[in-house]
Amino acid sequence: METGTYLGGCLCGNIRFRARGTPENPHTCSCENCRRHSGAPTLCWVEFPREAIDWTGEGGMPTLYRSSDYSSRSFCPACGSTLGAVDDRTGHCAGHRQL
């Protein structure tokens, strides 16, 4: 993947983000947490260091839900859109695409 600036956000536009740099650790996951978080059979993920992400929308940072002993899932409190995960151990924020 290329180094650059990646923009995204939720369905209603309340939560927006800008991620800078090269996406790390591209992978898919079909674990129960990922399936329940997304409603999809599998997710594709990329990761960015926390300091490479700016929350630019009117809603600020997304709401976090503690989904395991090492990770929290993020979502928009207004529309419910899933936005990714925050890993305690690596300090990375992961963003996903549903397949």
For each residue, the residues with C-beta under 8 A, 3 or more apart:
1: 22 23 26 46
2: 22
3: 21 22
4: 20
5: 18 19 20
6: 18 19 20 23 95
7: 16 17 18 19
8: 16 17 19 83 95
9: 13 14 15 16 17 57 81 83
10: 13 14 15 16 57 59 62 75 76 78 79 81 83
11: 76 79 81
12: 76 78 79 81
13: 9 10 16 57 58
14: 9 10 57 58 59 76 77 78 79
15: 9 10 55 57 59 60 61 62 76 78 81 83
16: 7 8 9 10 13 55 56 57
17: 7 8 9 53 54 55 56 57 83 95
18: 5 6 7 53 54 56
19: 5 6 7 8 23 48 52 53 93 95
20: 4 5 6 48 52 53 54
21: 3 48 49 52
22: 1 2 3
23: 1 6 19 26 46 47 48
24: 46 47 48 92
25: 45 46 47 92 94
26: 1 23 44 45 46
27: 44 45
28: 42 43 44 45 99
29: 34 42 43 45
30: 34 35 41 42 43
31: 34 35
32: 35 36
33: 36 37 67 68 71 73
34: 29 30 31 37 38 42 43 96
35: 30 31 32 38 39 40 41 42
36: 32 33 39
37: 33 34 43 67 73 82 85
38: 34 35 43 82 96 98
39: 35 36 98
40: 35 43 98 99
41: 30 35 99
42: 28 29 30 34 35 99
43: 28 29 30 34 37 38 40 96 97 98 99
44: 26 27 28 96 97 98 99
45: 25 26 27 28 29 84 85 94 95 96
46: 1 23 24 25 26 94 95 96
47: 23 24 25 87 90 92 93 94 95
48: 19 20 21 23 24 52 53 92 93 94 95
49: 21 52 53 91 92 93
50: 53 86 91 92 93
51:
52: 19 20 21 48 49
53: 17 18 19 20 48 49 50 93
54: 17 18 20
55: 15 16 17 60 61 62
56: 16 17 18
57: 9 10 13 14 15 16 17 60
58: 13 14
59: 10 14 15 62 76 77 78
60: 15 55 57
61: 15 55 74
62: 10 15 55 59 74 75 76 77 83 84
63: 74 75 76 77
64: 72 73 74 86
65: 72 73 74 75
66: 72
67: 33 37 71 72 73 85
68: 33 71
69:
70: 87 88 89
71: 33 67 68 85 86 87 88
72: 64 65 66 67 85 86 88
73: 33 37 64 65 67 82 84 85
74: 61 62 63 64 65 82 83 84 85 86 93
75: 10 62 63 65 80 81 82 83
76: 10 11 12 14 15 59 62 63 79 80 81 83
77: 14 59 62 63 80
78: 10 12 14 15 59
79: 10 11 12 14 76
80: 75 76 77
81: 9 10 11 12 15 75 76
82: 37 38 73 74 75 96
83: 8 9 10 15 17 62 74 75 76 95
84: 45 62 73 74 93 94 95 96
85: 37 45 67 71 72 73 74 93 94 96
86: 50 64 71 72 74 92 93 94
87: 47 70 71 90 91 92 93 94
88: 70 71 72 91
89: 70
90: 47 87
91: 49 50 87 88
92: 24 25 47 48 49 50 86 87
93: 19 47 48 49 50 53 74 84 85 86 87
94: 25 45 46 47 48 84 85 86 87
95: 6 8 17 19 45 46 47 48 83 84
96: 34 38 43 44 45 46 82 84 85
97: 43 44
98: 38 39 40 43 44
99: 28 40 41 42 43 44
